[in-house]
Amino acid sequence: MNKDTLQRNTKLANSIMYYIYTHIDVNIDMNELSRSLDISKFHMHKVFKNVFGKNIYESIKSIRLQKAASLLLTNKYSTISEVANLCGYSSHSSFIKAFRDKFEVSPKEWRKGAYKKYSNSILKASNISTNSSINFSNISASIVEMPEMKSYYIRNNGYINNVKETWQKLYTLILNNKVKNYQMVALLHDNPTITDLNECQYIACIITDEQEDIFTKRLPKFKISDGVYAKFDLQGYGEDILRFIHWVYHDWLVDSEYETTTKPSFIVYHKNSYINDENLFDISYYLSIKF
């Protein structure tokens, strides 16, 4: 496969994945999706499987269950049926069965505390997060309304492996083209505190109005959703971020009375630990909320 074909297929697979994440609350019609991309269903499924290593239906199921598992924790005033509907399940019984198959407990048991064991096992599996000793007692959130933001991105499969290399590729593109005004943003489609870190979709993004033709040729693009977000400012070392996200979801949200939405959270890097030798970051973390 030549470079142009590889880039074209990667862009196509990313477009399919983006469509899934942004339509996870409704029935995803494969005929409609293939028509919107102007390709055959056969080619659509083939390209997606080649790029991501699993088929589209498996990905839809996995994403829906991950979103549901997160909402069951953060949206405590929503019934289990309401959470199922938000994640595209029209049948309560099929949701219960799928959830139990994935997490080995019922949604009710998960909500009552079974998630803690699952979540802690993910943290323990990460040697990075276990090294963190950061304290969050002085951290507070401000509530902000964010505009829609156009970004160019590289998708990384996994929250830890190859993330540094992904950012280095984007940074190389910036330096090669002498881009001066830009913002680095990480989009977290998945909640890494309850999703296997090897399955999380980590999206490294560049936001810039400079030399758009360069980025359009090399990278896929999408829009980061506008809306109301809780904004947290944080400085620390690379190993602190996962521990921080764990605190936001399992402590701050519980005490705040806010609920989350299916929109992904994102990180704006003022200093990116993946591209400096000190492993230091300075970030603003944005979590989509409602009251």
C-alpha positions, 0 to 999 in steps of 0.5 A, a space after each residue: 500500500 502506497 503512502 497516499 492510499 494509506 493516508 486516504 484510508 486512515 482519514 476515511 477510518 477516522 471519519 467513520 470513528 468520528 461519526 460513531 462517537 457523534 451519533 452514539 445516542 441514535 441508531 447508526 444506519 450503515 447504509 446512511 453512513 456509507 452514502 454520507 461517505 460516498 463509498 460502498 458498505 463493503 469498502 467502508 467495513 474493510 478499511 475500518 477493520 484494516 485501520 482499527 483492527 476490529 469491525 464497526 459493529 464491535 466498535 459501536 457496542 464497545 463505545 456505547 457500553 463505555 459511555 453508559 458505564 461513565 454516565 451511570 456514575 456521573 448522572 445519578 439522577 438518571 434512571 438506568 433506562 434513561 442512560 441506556 437511551 442516551 447511549 443508543 439502546 432502545 431495549 432495556 433488556 438488551 442493554 442489561 445483558 450487554 453491560 453484564 457481558 462487558 463488565 461482569 456486573 449489572 448496571 445497578 451493581 456497577 452504580 452501587 460501587 462495583 465500578 470502584 474495583 474495575 476503575 482501581 484495577 485500571 489505575 494499578 495497571 498503569 505504572 505511570 499513574 501509581 507514581 503520582 502523589 499529586 494533591 487535589 484539595 486546592 483545585 476548583 472548577 470554573 464554569 465556562 461556555 466554550 465555542 466550537 473549535 476546528 481541529 486537525 488531528 492524529 488518533 492514537 489507539 490507547 491512552 499510554 502507548 505511542 502518545 508521545 510519538 503521536 505528539 512528536 509527529 504533530 510537533 514536527 509538522 508544526 516546526 517544518 511549516 514554521 507555524 507560529 500561532 497554534 494550540 495543542 488539544 487532547 480530546 478524550 473520547 473515552 473515560 480512561 478511569 473505567 475504560 481499558 487504557 489500550 482501548 481508549 481513543 486518545 486524539 492529539 489535535 492542533 488548532 490553528 488558522 495558519 497554513 490550513 492547506 498543509 494540515 488539510 492535506 496531511 491530517 483529518 479534521 473535526 470540530 470540538 463541540 461547543 457547550 458548557 464545561 467545567 474548567 480545571 487548571 492544573 500543573 504537574 508531571 505526566 503521571 498526574 493526569 490520569 490520577 486527576 481525571 479519576 478524581 474529577 469523575 469519582 470525587 468532584 462530580 459526585 460532590 458537585 451535583 453536576 452531570 456529564 453529557 456524551 460530549 468528550 472531555 478535552 485538555 488544552 495544553 499550555 505546556 505539553 509534557 509529551 514534548 519537553 524533557 522535564 515531563 512537565 505539563 500546564 493544562 486546562 481540562 474541560 468536562 462537559 456538564 449539565 445541571 
